[in-house]
Amino acid sequence: MDQHKLRSHVFDKTGIKVDVDDPIFALVALNEAVLAETVGRQLALLDAATQALAAQARAAGGLPALPAAAMAQPAPQAPGSAAPIFTPREWRLLGAAAIVSIACALLVLGGAALLYKL
């Protein structure tokens, strides 16, 4: 906490000159301490709730049994071979996106042709 910056901010907003030895800065420091403790407590509660939710999702089969960091990494490639650009799943997604974009383009062109004839 920069007291001089806070002092000038108070003066800019209210026109009141506050000295750096003013007791109001004790209140600001107390506010920061309470806020830090409250945020820490809320983060701990949020972390516990996230862990419980992840455990429930794993029990229901929605998440893998191991965390993502512990999951097996892809096998390293030989020094001379190139890594694949896309995985098979990504190729399927690209194909689906291409089909959807072509269908949308045909729909737009068909609608424009109908409107042009009218």
C-alpha positions as CSV (number, residue, x, y, z in Angstrom):
1,M,0.0,0.0,0.0
2,D,1.5,3.3,-1.1
3,Q,0.3,5.9,1.4
4,H,1.4,8.8,-0.8
5,K,-0.6,7.5,-3.7
6,L,-3.7,6.9,-1.5
7,R,-3.2,10.4,0.0
8,S,-3.2,12.0,-3.5
9,H,-6.2,9.9,-4.6
10,V,-8.2,11.1,-1.6
11,F,-7.3,14.7,-2.3
12,D,-8.2,14.3,-6.0
13,K,-11.6,12.8,-5.2
14,T,-12.6,14.8,-2.2
15,G,-10.3,17.8,-2.0
16,I,-9.4,16.8,1.6
17,K,-5.8,16.8,2.5
18,V,-4.8,13.7,4.5
19,D,-1.5,13.4,6.2
20,V,0.4,10.1,5.9
21,D,0.3,9.8,9.7
22,D,-3.4,10.2,9.8
23,P,-5.3,7.3,11.6
24,I,-7.3,6.7,8.5
25,F,-4.3,4.8,7.1
26,A,-4.6,2.4,10.1
27,L,-8.1,1.7,9.0
28,V,-6.9,1.1,5.4
29,A,-4.3,-1.4,6.6
30,L,-6.9,-3.1,8.8
31,N,-9.2,-3.3,5.8
32,E,-6.5,-4.9,3.7
33,A,-5.7,-7.4,6.4
34,V,-9.4,-8.4,6.8
35,L,-9.8,-8.6,3.0
36,A,-6.8,-10.8,2.6
37,E,-8.0,-13.2,5.3
38,T,-11.5,-13.3,3.8
39,V,-10.2,-13.9,0.3
40,G,-7.9,-16.7,1.6
41,R,-10.8,-18.3,3.4
42,Q,-13.0,-18.1,0.3
43,L,-10.3,-19.6,-1.9
44,A,-9.9,-22.5,0.5
45,L,-13.6,-23.1,0.5
46,L,-13.7,-22.9,-3.3
47,D,-10.8,-25.3,-3.6
48,A,-12.5,-27.8,-1.3
49,A,-15.8,-27.6,-3.2
50,T,-13.9,-28.0,-6.5
51,Q,-12.1,-31.1,-5.2
52,A,-15.4,-32.6,-3.9
53,L,-17.1,-31.9,-7.2
54,A,-14.2,-33.5,-9.1
55,A,-14.4,-36.6,-6.9
56,Q,-18.2,-36.8,-7.5
57,A,-17.6,-36.5,-11.3
58,R,-14.9,-39.2,-11.2
59,A,-17.3,-41.5,-9.2
60,A,-20.0,-40.9,-11.8
61,G,-17.5,-41.6,-14.7
62,G,-17.5,-38.1,-16.1
63,L,-13.8,-37.5,-15.4
64,P,-10.7,-39.8,-15.8
65,A,-9.5,-41.5,-12.6
66,L,-6.2,-39.6,-12.7
67,P,-5.7,-35.9,-12.8
68,A,-4.6,-34.4,-16.1
69,A,-1.0,-33.9,-15.0
70,A,-0.6,-37.6,-14.1
71,M,-2.2,-38.9,-17.3
72,A,0.1,-40.6,-19.8
73,Q,1.9,-38.2,-22.1
74,P,2.1,-39.1,-25.8
75,A,5.1,-41.2,-26.7
76,P,8.1,-39.2,-27.8
77,Q,8.8,-39.2,-31.6
78,A,11.9,-40.6,-33.1
79,P,14.4,-37.8,-33.8
80,G,14.0,-38.0,-37.6
81,S,10.2,-38.3,-37.7
82,A,7.8,-35.4,-37.8
83,A,5.0,-35.1,-35.3
84,P,1.5,-35.3,-36.7
85,I,-0.1,-32.0,-37.3
86,F,-3.5,-33.0,-36.1
87,T,-4.8,-35.9,-34.0
88,P,-7.6,-38.1,-35.6
89,R,-10.1,-36.4,-33.3
90,E,-9.1,-33.0,-34.6
91,W,-9.3,-34.2,-38.2
92,R,-12.9,-35.4,-37.5
93,L,-13.7,-32.0,-36.0
94,L,-12.2,-30.2,-38.9
95,G,-14.2,-32.3,-41.3
96,A,-17.4,-31.6,-39.4
97,A,-16.7,-27.9,-39.4
98,A,-16.0,-28.0,-43.1
99,I,-19.3,-29.7,-43.8
100,V,-21.2,-27.3,-41.6
101,S,-19.6,-24.3,-43.3
102,I,-20.3,-25.6,-46.8
103,A,-24.0,-26.3,-45.8
104,C,-24.3,-22.8,-44.4
105,A,-22.8,-21.2,-47.6
106,L,-25.2,-23.2,-49.8
107,L,-28.1,-22.1,-47.6
108,V,-27.1,-18.5,-47.9
109,L,-26.6,-18.7,-51.6
110,G,-29.9,-20.5,-52.0
111,G,-31.7,-17.8,-50.0
112,A,-30.1,-15.0,-51.9
113,A,-31.1,-16.7,-55.2
114,L,-34.7,-17.0,-54.0
115,L,-34.8,-13.3,-52.9
116,Y,-33.2,-12.2,-56.2
117,K,-35.9,-14.0,-58.3
118,L,-38.7,-12.2,-56.3
